[in-house]
Amino acid sequence: MDGDNDYLEKCMKFYKKNRLKAFGVFSKESDLVDSVKINLEKYNPDILVITGHDAYYRKKRKDDNYKNTGNFVEAVKTARRYEGSHEKLIIIAGACQSNYEELIKAGANFASSPKRINIHALDPAIVASCLAFSDKNNNIDLMKILDKTKYGSDGIGGIITKGTMYIGYPR
């Protein structure tokens, strides 16, 4: 799910290139909560990416220092009410300069942006693809995955979790 249709298209091309089954949904950040409910029921994914645009304002605005983190947080909470297990539904949430701590606290497995920096549009997709190709029975190598993103652990962080792929022979 992405709040920017151009970035969504880039991510969908990335998923297709990597031969991943993915469904792309454009949703304005302000509509994420309703969109998450509908699309979780429609697609029942193993991995949910919720991204778009965000910004950190050094001078406090009305109630919040963030442009859209609140929308991402509520969308993550909604997704966690749908599936409470961090291993049955892996959630990657946030965007440039998002409040990483609040997204993790809301229930995301991975979130941006620990150092409140701009992230690359493909960073959440890279994390999602690594998880999709990781063994369901083993914990992922968190640092190895984060190192594949443009800004590493400054741009995205997360918790140790298991992948989503059943490993068999022949593959």
Secondary structure, 3 states (H helix, E strand, C coil): CECCHHHHHHHHHHHHHCCCCCCCCECCHHHHHHHHHHHHHHHCCCEEEEECCCCECCCCCCCCCECCHHHHHHHHHHHHHHCCCCCCCEEEECCCCCCHHHHHHHCCCEECCCCCCCCCCCHHHHHHHHHHCCECCCECCHHHHHHCCCCHHHCCEECCCECCECCCCCC
